[in-house]
Amino acid sequence: MGDYDEDTAFLGQTGPYFWTTFFLLNTVFVSTGFNGLYIVFVGAAPKHHCLIPDVNLTDEWRNAIIPFTKVDGKEVKNQCSRYKLDVVRNLSAEGYIPGRDVNLTSLEKEGCLDGWNYSKEIYQSNIVTEWDLVCDNQWKVPFASSTLFVGYLIGSLISGQLSDRFGRKKVVFISLAAQSVSVLLQSFSYSWRMFCIMFLFVGASQISIYISAFVLGTEVLSKTMRVIFTTLGAFLFYCIGYMTLPWIAYGIREWRTLLAVLSMTSVVYIPLWWFIPESPRWLITRGRVEEAEVIVRDAARKNKVEAPQVIFKEFELQAMLQSRSYTMLDILKSKNLRCITLMCLLLWMAINIGYFGLSLNTSNLSGNPFMNCFLSATTEVPAYVVSTWLLSKCPRRALLSSFLVIGGGVLLLIQFIPDSFNYVALALEMTGKFGFTMAFSMVYIYTA
């Protein structure tokens, strides 16, 4: 069988066609940065305490009905309990003064039976304030985040099969549409369960975009452009979306409006359908050699080079004779492939726990959550650049081990930082993010 790169060598390694395709494909990754981590803001828990209904209480008792507790050495209002309302109301009616006539620590407590009062200092509303996902229900926020990753799993399993059958380009744009619709429907969620279900579809469509666009770029671009695309292009454009997210969230503090706006960003990709080509390699494997030649001749015209009369001489016969198709089960038939796959799976699990754990934790750090998210995203830019440069200079095993030690070691070190040293802990967390991002970049490139 002929070699595609040899048959299309007349196109050159760069040129208007390759650069245009490079940038248009990379813009697709911006949407994954927008929609991958908005749960950081949508699921953040603002300051809260038990809601006190409008009953006949003196100002002293209204201020004293919420017990105080120590958090990180500071006295703060308890978020999940209050002194029993009936008891407090009777004491208030009898004229007792809290702290003088009554020892508050001896009073019976109860849960927040009337709901919670949430601070609107940072967020006007989000899923926590909408459905009271605090105290006994606080587990529902990380569960919602987990549904995104279940979607990642489902999308990873089916996107490759779909793109092999229907084409890389179709799957990219169908996934973009599915992501937009899923996020939009999520903004209309009437319950936490609906939010989680839609988040699953968001995850499945988002990872399908990433995988299909990544494969399309590696198949359409030349060898030189392919290296830039896989090592820097996709990652850096993802960072653009990730870095932009906190500023959009800063301007839109209401979660339903935020999701609706994020869903609409995918509309800008509609015109790209007429500018991003299908993969000629995929067309050839499907026996559609003439369509592949049309795309390559268009590339030659844009690069201002002359194409030969017949481009894929050997491919035509091979495409007609090729009958075997491959599935995921084929990687289990070779001992070497089984070993590599297992190691990649273990590495992906370890790196993703560190990477997404740190990314999703930015709203819990001290300081401004929007700035923390922006710093977390910005940290990835030098990480991708440095890891790409080091990959061409150093052995990969040593590099990967070093990156993982940096990421994991720093997280262990944070446990020994006093609570008062907030900025030191923040700096260490960003260092850990730097290490895990470099490891993420390296394993992604190796897997691809």
NUDO-99752 format. One record per residue (C-alpha): x, y, z. Coordinates in steps of 0.02 Angstrom, whole numbers, plus 50000, padded with zeros to 5 digits. Layout:
# NUDO-99752
XYZ...
This chain:
# NUDO-99752
500005000050000500615017549962501125029750097499955044650119501345056650173502385051950021500925053549901500505070949968502305076949989502065089149844500965099649960502495104250064502585104950254501785122150279500765134250177499085143350185498065127250181498965119250328499035135050433497195138850405496685121150449497845121550599497045137250675495255132550632495415115450711496255122750865494835134950893493725119950924494735116051081494295133151154492515126851181493145112251287494035124851399492415134651419491315119951462492475108251555492615116751723491155128451749490625117251894491995126451991490815141451999489125133251972489435121052116490375132352237489645133652412489475151852469489475156652652487845151152732486935148352895485205142952950483775153752890482805161453035480965163552992480045179753026479495176053204479385187053358481195187553420482175201653498483705207853405484825199953537484065182753514484005184353324485885187453325486225173853452485135159753383486535153653268487895145153372489725148753337491035135753299492905135953270493545133753091495415135453061495585143953229494235156953193492515158753271491205157653132489335154653127488835136453120488235132352945487135117352983486265120253149485395133153258484725133753434482995126253443481805139553380480365135553499481505136853651482305153053591480615160653552479985156853730481555164053808481405179653701479575181853749480015180453935481305194253918482885184153949484515190953878485655178353789487375176553868486845185654027485285176854087485485161153983487025150353952486915147353764487975131653767486635122953870485265125853741484665111753630485115112953445484195108053287484545107353101484105120752975482275116052965481785131852872483205131452746484765142052734485255160052710486645161652579487885175652556487745184352387489445192652402490185181652264488755171952181486985177852152486425159852133487085142652087486545124652107487045124852291485895139252334484545133152213484355115752288485165117952461486645106552424487455109452593487665100252757486845082952737486655085952550488395092752514488905075952439487795079852290489005092952221490505081052200489285067952137488725080052003490545082951956490775064151943489395062851814490455073651699491835060651707490605046451679490175055851520492025056851479492115037951494490615034951383491185047751254492935040351250492245023051214491045027851075491825043150990493205033250907491995020250840490825033750776492205043650691492855027850608491135024350539490425041450498491985052250480493035063250592492285079750533490475074350559490805068150735491705084350781490245095350728488885083750793489795083550960489905102550960488035103450931487705090351066488795099751189487895116051155486175108251173486675098651331487345114251418485815124151365484615110851431485645109951589485325128451617483465124251623483685110251750482215109351870483095097251989484805091252041484475074551955484145082951788485725093351810486755077451835485975068551686486335083251572488095084651642488395066751585487935071751407489045087151421490515076051467490195063351329490045076651194491525086651257492765072151257492095067051086492535084451022494285083351093494675065851029493905067850856494675084950824496355078550885496295063650766495675074550622497145086450646498435072550649497725065150488497475081250389499045091050433500815088250368502155080150475502875096750533501185104650572500595088450653501975089450783501525107450828499675103150832499835088250949501145095651066500615113751085499145118850975497745108651055498345111551232498635130251219496965133651135496115123551272496995135051396496275150251307494525144051342494995138951520495765156051556494255165051484492995155151587493295164051756493065181251677491425175951597490885168951766491465185051851490315195151738488835182951753488525177951934486875168951902487155150851854485735148251731486225163551630488055158251636487685141051563486535148351430487905160451375489225146551372488085135451268487875149251139489755150651110489675134951002488645144450873490235152950809490845135950748489445133550622490365142550478491895131450506490965116850426491345124450256493185127450295493775112150392494025097150275493645078950308495135067750334495775061350164496565046650256494865041450325494045043650154495355032250076495065018550206493205019450161493585017449976493115035549936494745039549846493995052249727493345062849871495055062049953495875067949791494675082749781495215088349955497065086149918496905095649752496035109749844497485109849967498705110849822497755125549748497795134849914499645131149938499955136549757500785120349705500375108749559499605091949599500035076449494498715069749378498425054249487498825056349672498375039849756498895026849629499175012649752497805017649870496365014949749496614996249731497054994049914495485003249971494404991649867495274976049931495344981450113493984972150206494574970650386494004983150517494794985450688493954987250858494544991051035494684972351066496174971550947497294979751077497034964551189497704952351060499524957651076500494955551238501494971251206499934981651170499064974651325500534979851433500654997351358498764999751373498754994451555500185006251598499335020651507497705017251600498585017651769499515033551723497935041851660497005037851822498405044551932498665060351829496815064251808496525062651996497885075452026497485086951880495595087951900495685087252090496735103152089495725111351951494055108252037494725113952206495115131952156493465138452226493945131552398495605140852406495785156852504495615172852404494585177252252493895161352168493905169451995495725174552010496195157452081495395148851932496275160651812497965157251896497635138551887497295139951701498775151451670499935139051757499575126651618500305137651480502135136851537501865118651587501395113751410502795124051333504125117451453503565099351437503575100351247505335107351247505955094551374505205080151275506405083851133507895084651250507675071751389507175053451412505305051651434505335039751581506405051451686505345066351636503695058151678504335051951846504975069251888503335077551841502335065451948503505067752096503325086652082501425085652073501185072652209502605078452322501975096352329500225090452376500955080552521501965095752575500405106752580499725096352725501105103252836500815121652794499965131252937498225138052899498835155952918500055153852772498705154752639499795161752501501125148452528499805134952512499135143352354500875144252277501195125952317499525120752243499935130052082501635121252080500745104552097499585109351954501135113651851501865096251882500265086651844499945096951687501685092651621501345074351657499635075951575500435083351418501745069851406500585055051429499315062551307500645064451173501325047051206499575039251200499145048551040
